[in-house]
């Protein structure tokens, strides 16, 4: 995050993914880092204002997220 702050100083950063998602209308996944692959999806959904996820790295299975009540869109995945 410290390196990113140099390039993008106007972004609000958070070390806790659930605090970051609190009250969010949507979540965009832009990295495949392991800590984002192991999120507690039920907790994440409770934290968000709207359960919308745009997955730019295809980290999650679309069927699993849809089953859990998320509006899920992956990018670059074969339809």
C-alpha positions as CSV (number, residue, x, y, z in Angstrom):
1,X,0.0,0.0,0.0
2,X,2.8,2.4,0.7
3,X,4.1,2.1,-2.8
4,X,0.6,2.5,-4.2
5,X,0.1,5.7,-2.1
6,X,3.0,7.3,-4.0
7,X,1.3,6.8,-7.3
8,X,-2.3,7.2,-6.2
9,X,-2.4,9.5,-3.2
10,X,-6.1,10.3,-3.5
11,X,-7.4,6.8,-2.8
12,X,-8.5,5.7,0.6
13,X,-6.6,2.6,1.7
14,X,-7.5,0.0,4.3
15,X,-5.7,-3.0,5.7
16,X,-8.9,-4.7,6.5
17,X,-11.0,-5.9,3.6
18,X,-14.3,-6.0,5.6
19,X,-13.8,-2.4,6.8
20,X,-13.0,-1.4,3.3
21,X,-16.3,-3.0,2.1
22,X,-18.4,-1.6,4.9
23,X,-21.3,0.3,3.3
24,X,-19.9,-0.2,-0.2
25,X,-22.3,-0.3,-3.2
26,X,-19.9,-2.5,-5.1
27,X,-16.5,-4.2,-4.7
28,X,-14.0,-4.5,-7.5
29,X,-11.3,-7.2,-7.2
30,X,-8.2,-6.1,-9.1
31,X,-5.6,-8.5,-7.6
32,X,-5.4,-12.3,-7.2
33,X,-3.5,-12.1,-3.9
34,X,-4.3,-15.0,-1.7
35,X,-5.9,-12.9,1.1
36,X,-8.6,-11.9,-1.3
37,X,-9.3,-15.5,-2.4
38,X,-10.1,-16.5,1.2
39,X,-12.6,-13.9,2.2
40,X,-15.6,-14.8,4.4
41,X,-18.2,-14.2,1.8
42,X,-21.2,-14.2,4.1
43,X,-19.5,-11.5,6.3
44,X,-18.5,-9.6,3.2
45,X,-22.1,-9.5,2.1
46,X,-23.3,-8.3,5.5
47,X,-20.8,-5.5,5.4
48,X,-21.8,-4.2,2.0
49,X,-24.7,-1.9,1.3
50,X,-25.3,-3.8,-2.0
51,X,-23.8,-7.2,-2.7
52,X,-22.2,-6.4,-6.0
53,X,-18.8,-7.7,-7.0
54,X,-16.9,-7.0,-10.2
55,X,-14.0,-9.5,-10.4
56,X,-11.3,-8.4,-12.8
57,X,-9.0,-11.4,-11.9
58,X,-11.6,-14.2,-11.9
59,X,-10.8,-15.1,-8.3
60,X,-14.3,-16.5,-7.5
61,X,-16.6,-19.0,-9.0
62,X,-19.6,-17.2,-10.5
63,X,-22.1,-19.9,-9.5
64,X,-20.9,-19.8,-5.9
65,X,-21.2,-16.0,-5.6
66,X,-24.6,-16.0,-7.3
67,X,-25.8,-18.8,-5.0
68,X,-24.7,-16.6,-2.0
69,X,-26.8,-13.7,-3.2
70,X,-24.2,-11.5,-4.9
71,X,-24.6,-9.8,-8.2
72,X,-21.4,-11.0,-9.7
73,X,-19.6,-10.0,-12.9
74,X,-16.3,-11.4,-14.0
75,X,-14.3,-9.9,-16.8
76,X,-12.4,-11.9,-19.4
77,X,-14.0,-15.3,-18.5
78,X,-15.5,-17.4,-21.3
79,X,-19.2,-17.2,-21.2
